[in-house]
Amino acid sequence: MLKLLRVLPSTSRNWVLEMEVLSSSRNPQVRDFSTAARETYVAKGYTTDRVFAPYYVYKGKAAMSLSPVLPTFTKLDSGALVVERRGSIMMVFTPAIGERKYDWEKRQKFALSATEVGSLIAMGPQDSCEFFHDPSMSSSNAGQVRKSLSIKPHANSSGYFVSLTVVNNLLNAKENFNVPVTTAEFAVMKTACSFALPHIMGWDRLTNQQSSLPGGTVGLQSKVDKPVFDLEWDK
């Protein structure tokens, strides 16, 4: 059954929030942002408190949202926590199918890594950036499914165009999402990303532990994984 988003003054935001909750509840690995003081981590980094607070931008051809996805942690026998999966800023694009109506089931996701978030934060009024993701980059299926996100300034410096292109050669499909954002909306995006950056890196957990232990040091062991954002490829 087709699920639609209709942008209305109050009910739409509640409905969108409900859809986010239902979507993430089907995937137990979804992490949403909240301050470290309210989070309780167990062996796999799951949380007992869930907070859904995406930032939405609704435009004529598509809607876009941003929300932090916290990293997951693994507890060692020593009791220390190490990052199992890195966090990200999840961008979700939903196509419009009519006036103030959006098709939720055709949404596409793009997970910004910490470095990509840094590129967004560092952008000036005339700067642009572009990112490419391929879930099969290191395999024989490289290039079959790929995503590209571009952020380019308006000619009159009044904002930016945020565009997502998804090419799926397996399904012979190509999707394009274009969302113009104002300077004010982009300022919110940059400020929110700046605030969330240490949290998606897991550094808020590190600093909280440092402040609570004698000497201010923590013996965390590092674990290097390639940045695979599984949630980006989940519908």
C-alpha positions in Angstrom: 0.0 0.0 0.0 1.3 3.4 -0.9 2.2 5.6 2.1 2.1 9.3 1.6 3.4 12.3 3.6 1.0 15.3 3.5 2.5 18.5 5.0 0.0 20.0 7.3 0.6 22.4 10.2 0.6 19.9 13.0 -0.6 16.4 12.0 2.1 15.9 9.4 5.0 16.2 11.8 3.4 13.7 14.1 2.7 11.3 11.3 6.3 11.7 9.9 7.6 11.0 13.4 5.4 7.9 13.7 6.7 6.6 10.4 10.3 7.2 11.5 9.6 5.2 14.7 7.9 2.4 12.9 10.6 2.2 10.3 13.4 2.1 12.8 11.6 -0.4 15.1 11.7 -2.9 12.2 15.5 -2.6 12.2 16.9 -3.0 15.7 20.2 -1.5 14.6 18.9 2.0 14.0 20.5 4.6 16.3 19.0 8.0 16.9 20.7 10.9 18.6 20.3 11.9 22.3 22.8 13.3 24.8 25.2 10.8 26.3 23.8 11.4 29.8 20.5 9.8 28.8 22.0 6.8 26.9 22.5 3.4 28.5 24.8 1.2 26.4 25.0 -2.6 26.7 27.3 -5.0 24.9 26.2 -4.0 21.4 25.6 -0.3 22.1 21.8 -0.4 22.1 20.0 2.3 23.9 17.0 2.2 26.3 16.0 5.8 25.5 15.1 6.6 21.9 14.9 10.2 20.7 13.6 11.1 17.2 14.4 14.7 16.2 15.1 15.0 12.5 15.4 18.4 10.8 13.0 18.6 7.8 13.1 20.7 4.7 9.9 20.5 2.6 10.1 21.8 -1.0 7.9 21.4 -4.1 9.7 18.4 -5.8 11.0 16.6 -2.7 11.5 16.7 1.0 14.7 16.2 2.9 15.6 15.4 6.5 18.8 15.1 8.6 19.3 13.2 11.8 22.3 11.9 13.6 22.9 8.1 13.8 25.0 7.2 16.9 27.8 4.7 16.6 27.4 1.2 18.1 29.9 -0.2 20.6 31.2 -3.5 21.7 32.1 -4.2 25.3 35.5 -6.0 25.8 36.1 -8.5 28.6 38.0 -5.7 30.3 34.8 -3.6 30.4 36.0 -1.0 27.9 33.9 0.0 25.0 35.2 0.1 21.4 33.4 1.4 18.3 31.8 -1.4 16.3 30.1 0.7 13.7 30.7 4.3 13.1 28.0 6.9 13.4 26.8 9.2 10.6 24.4 12.0 9.7 21.6 10.3 7.9 20.0 12.3 5.1 16.6 11.1 3.8 15.1 12.3 0.6 11.4 11.7 -0.2 9.9 12.5 -3.6 6.8 14.7 -4.0 3.8 13.2 -5.8 1.5 16.2 -5.6 1.0 19.5 -3.8 2.3 19.1 -0.2 2.3 15.3 -0.7 5.3 13.0 -0.4 5.7 9.3 -1.1 7.4 7.8 2.0 8.0 4.4 0.4 10.2 5.8 -2.3 12.5 7.6 0.1 16.3 7.2 -0.4 19.0 7.6 2.2 22.5 9.0 2.2 24.8 8.5 5.3 27.4 11.2 5.7 30.6 10.1 7.4 32.4 12.3 9.9 34.8 13.6 7.2 31.9 14.3 4.8 30.1 16.1 7.6 33.3 18.2 8.0 33.2 19.1 4.3 29.6 20.3 4.7 30.4 22.3 7.8 33.4 24.0 6.1 31.4 25.1 3.0 31.3 28.8 2.3 28.7 30.8 0.3 30.3 30.0 -3.0 31.6 26.5 -2.2 30.3 23.2 -3.5 30.9 19.6 -2.7 30.0 16.1 -4.0 30.1 12.7 -2.4 29.9 9.2 -4.0 28.8 6.0 -2.2 28.9 2.4 -3.6 28.0 -0.5 -1.3 30.0 -2.9 -3.4 33.0 -0.8 -4.1 35.6 -3.5 -3.2 33.8 -6.4 -4.9 33.0 -7.6 -8.4 29.6 -5.8 -8.2 31.1 -2.4 -7.9 29.1 0.2 -9.8 25.9 -1.8 -9.9 24.3 0.5 -7.3 25.7 3.9 -6.6 24.6 7.1 -5.0 25.9 10.7 -5.5 25.1 13.7 -3.3 26.0 17.2 -4.5 25.6 20.5 -2.7 26.0 23.6 -5.0 25.4 27.3 -4.3 22.6 29.3 -6.0 23.9 31.8 -8.5 22.6 34.7 -6.4 24.1 33.3 -3.2 20.6 32.9 -1.7 21.1 29.3 -0.7 22.1 25.9 -2.1 20.8 23.1 -4.2 21.1 19.7 -2.5 20.8 16.9 -5.0 20.8 13.1 -4.6 21.1 10.7 -7.6 20.6 7.0 -7.1 21.5 4.7 -10.0 20.6 1.0 -9.7 21.8 -0.9 -12.8 20.4 -4.1 -11.3 16.9 -2.7 -11.6 17.7 -0.5 -14.6 16.5 2.5 -12.5 17.6 6.0 -11.8 16.2 8.4 -9.3 16.9 12.1 -8.8 16.0 14.3 -5.8 16.5 18.1 -5.8 15.9 20.2 -2.8 16.7 23.9 -2.8 17.6 25.2 0.7 17.8 28.8 1.9 20.8 30.3 3.6 18.9 30.0 6.9 18.0 26.4 6.4 21.6 25.6 5.4 22.8 27.5 8.5 20.6 25.2 10.7 22.1 22.1 8.9 25.7 23.3 9.5 25.1 24.2 13.1 23.3 20.9 13.9 26.0 18.9 12.2 28.7 20.7 14.1 26.9 19.9 17.4 26.3 16.2 16.4 29.8 15.5 15.0 31.6 14.5 18.3 28.6 12.3 19.1 28.6 10.3 15.9 32.3 9.8 16.4 31.6 8.4 19.9 33.8 11.1 21.5 31.1 12.2 23.9 31.3 8.7 25.5 35.1 9.1 25.8 35.0 12.5 27.4 32.3 11.5 29.8 34.4 8.5 30.9 37.5 10.7 31.2 35.8 13.1 33.5 34.6 10.4 35.8 37.8 8.4 36.2 40.9 9.2 38.3 43.6 10.8 36.2 41.2 11.5 33.3 42.4 8.6 31.1 40.6 5.7 29.5 42.2 2.5 28.2 40.0 2.1 25.1 41.4 -0.3 22.4 41.0 1.0 18.9 39.2 -1.0 16.2 39.6 -0.1 12.5 36.7 -0.9 10.2 35.9 0.3 6.8 33.0 2.9 6.8 30.0 0.8 5.9 26.7 2.5 6.5 24.3 -0.4 6.4 21.3 1.8 7.3 21.8 3.9 4.1 20.9 1.0 1.9 17.9 -0.1 4.0 14.5 1.2 2.8 
